[in-house]
């Protein structure tokens, strides 16, 4: 049985935005059975030698699929998609496009959003650092807006794991909605993905299960 390590308790700031949601969403879309192992972050469940064998950087999510262990949300989604044959095309070109946009979500779109989030958590007021990060976010969103014109999903004509990663980055990684407001195509894409029943079930179950610490 596939075992997914996700949060059972996490700090209030992160609750509802954590990366285990990406895997749980994908599993609902794929209709794959799994067992959830709830981890208590404030109690340091992640900071053990045992858990480091699953996740070297002591992070959620990770999986144990009948002895095969894997961490990093994007890598897990690629693995599950190929295992299930869902949310990734079977042809080489289509698979390459989905993989491309998985990398883009993680390495092109998420970094400026996370950097801005961390900056706003740790500093107050306006400064040159924040101005630079806002400019970086705007450049990324401008490019996304151009790419999404005439497209329903990010990589291919069908919903894929790339959309799970991208939509989650655009949701969980963005605390200032004013940044995305000038990009209606990006907003519409995000809301289209988040309106999927599998995501609605996933976030509802998560909020019912995960406590604040």
C-alpha positions in Angstrom: 0.0 0.0 0.0 1.2 3.5 -0.9 1.9 5.5 2.3 1.9 9.3 2.1 3.6 11.3 4.8 1.7 14.6 5.3 0.9 17.0 8.0 -1.3 16.2 10.9 -0.3 19.4 12.7 1.4 22.5 11.4 1.8 26.2 12.3 -1.2 28.4 11.6 0.6 30.4 8.9 1.3 27.4 6.8 -2.0 25.5 7.4 -3.9 25.1 4.1 -0.8 25.9 1.9 1.6 23.0 2.5 3.1 20.9 -0.3 1.5 17.6 0.8 -1.6 19.1 -0.8 -0.1 18.6 -4.2 0.3 14.9 -3.7 -3.1 14.4 -2.1 -4.7 16.4 -4.9 -3.0 14.2 -7.5 -4.0 11.0 -5.8 -7.6 12.1 -5.8 -7.4 12.9 -9.5 -5.8 9.5 -10.1 -8.1 7.6 -7.8 -5.2 5.8 -6.3 -5.6 4.2 -2.8 -3.2 5.3 -0.1 -2.5 5.4 3.6 -1.9 8.7 5.2 0.8 9.0 7.9 0.1 12.2 9.8 3.2 14.1 11.0 3.2 16.6 13.9 5.5 19.4 12.8 5.6 21.4 16.1 6.5 18.1 17.9 9.5 17.6 15.6 8.2 14.4 13.9 10.2 15.4 10.8 13.5 15.9 12.7 14.4 12.2 13.3 16.9 9.9 11.8 14.0 7.6 10.7 12.2 10.3 8.8 15.5 11.6 7.2 15.7 8.2 5.4 12.5 9.3 3.6 13.2 13.0 3.2 16.9 14.1 3.5 15.8 17.7 4.1 13.2 16.8 6.7 10.3 18.1 4.6 6.8 17.1 3.8 5.6 15.4 1.6 7.3 12.0 1.1 6.0 8.6 0.1 6.8 5.0 0.8 5.4 2.8 -2.0 5.9 -0.8 -0.8 9.5 0.0 0.1 10.2 2.5 -2.6 10.9 5.8 -0.9 10.7 9.3 -2.5 10.5 12.9 -1.4 10.1 16.3 -3.2 6.5 17.0 -4.3 7.3 17.4 -8.1 9.3 14.2 -8.2 6.5 12.4 -6.4 3.9 13.7 -8.9 6.0 12.5 -11.9 6.4 9.1 -10.3 2.7 8.7 -9.5 1.6 9.9 -12.9 3.9 7.4 -14.7 2.8 4.6 -12.3 -0.9 5.3 -12.8 -0.8 6.4 -16.4 -2.9 9.4 -15.4 -2.2 13.2 -15.7 0.7 12.7 -18.1 0.6 11.9 -21.8 1.8 8.6 -23.1 3.6 10.0 -26.1 7.2 11.3 -25.8 6.5 14.9 -26.9 3.5 15.3 -24.5 5.4 13.9 -21.6 8.3 16.3 -22.3 5.9 19.2 -22.3 4.4 18.2 -18.9 7.8 17.6 -17.5 8.9 21.0 -18.8 6.1 22.8 -17.0 6.7 20.9 -13.8 10.2 22.3 -13.8 8.9 25.7 -14.7 6.5 25.7 -11.8 9.3 24.8 -9.4 12.2 26.7 -10.8 10.8 29.7 -12.6 7.5 30.7 -10.9 7.8 29.5 -7.3 11.2 31.1 -6.4 10.2 34.8 -6.6 6.9 34.1 -4.9 8.6 32.3 -2.0 11.3 34.9 -1.8 8.7 37.7 -1.6 6.7 35.8 1.0 9.8 35.2 3.2 10.8 38.9 2.9 7.3 40.0 4.0 7.4 37.6 6.9 10.7 39.0 8.1 10.7 42.7 7.3 8.4 45.6 7.3 7.9 48.6 5.0 9.0 49.2 1.5 12.6 48.7 0.4 14.7 48.0 -2.7 14.8 44.3 -2.0 11.0 44.1 -2.1 10.8 46.3 -5.2 13.2 43.9 -7.0 11.2 40.8 -5.9 7.9 42.4 -7.0 9.5 43.2 -10.4 10.6 39.5 -10.7 7.1 38.3 -9.9 5.6 40.7 -12.5 8.0 39.4 -15.2 7.1 35.8 -14.4 3.3 36.6 -14.5 3.7 38.6 -17.7 5.3 35.6 -19.4 2.6 33.2 -18.0 -0.1 35.5 -19.2 1.3 35.4 -22.7 1.7 31.6 -22.6 -1.8 30.9 -21.3 -3.5 33.0 -24.0 -5.8 30.5 -25.8 -4.8 27.6 -23.5 -7.0 25.9 -21.0 -4.1 24.1 -19.3 -0.4 24.8 -19.0 1.4 22.0 -20.8 -1.1 20.1 -23.1 -4.8 20.3 -23.9 -5.5 18.0 -20.9 -5.1 18.6 -17.2 -1.8 17.2 -15.9 0.5 17.1 -12.9 2.1 20.3 -14.3 -1.2 22.0 -13.6 -1.3 20.7 -10.1 2.1 22.1 -9.4 1.5 25.4 -11.1 -1.9 26.0 -9.6 -0.7 25.2 -6.1 2.3 27.5 -6.5 0.0 30.3 -7.7 -2.2 29.8 -4.7 -0.1 28.8 -1.8 2.9 30.9 -2.8 0.9 34.1 -3.2 -0.1 36.1 -0.2 -0.7 39.4 -1.9 -3.5 39.0 -4.4 -2.9 42.4 -5.7 0.2 41.0 -7.5 -1.9 38.7 -9.7 -4.8 41.0 -10.2 -3.3 42.7 -13.4 -3.1 39.2 -15.0 -6.6 38.0 -15.6 -5.5 35.1 -17.8 -3.3 33.8 -15.0 -6.0 34.3 -12.4 -8.6 32.5 -14.6 -6.2 29.6 -15.1 -5.6 29.2 -11.4 -9.3 29.3 -10.5 -10.1 26.9 -13.3 -7.6 24.4 -11.8 -8.7 25.0 -8.2 -12.4 24.5 -9.2 -11.7 20.9 -9.9 -13.7 18.5 -7.6 -10.6 16.6 -6.7 -8.9 19.8 -5.3 -12.1 20.8 -3.5 -12.3 17.4 -1.8 -8.6 17.4 -1.0 -8.5 20.8 0.7 -11.7 20.1 2.6 -10.4 16.9 4.0 -7.0 18.5 4.8 -8.7 21.3 6.8 -10.8 18.9 8.7 -7.8 16.7 9.6 -4.8 19.1 10.1 -4.6 21.0 13.3 -2.8 24.3 14.0 0.3 24.2 16.2 
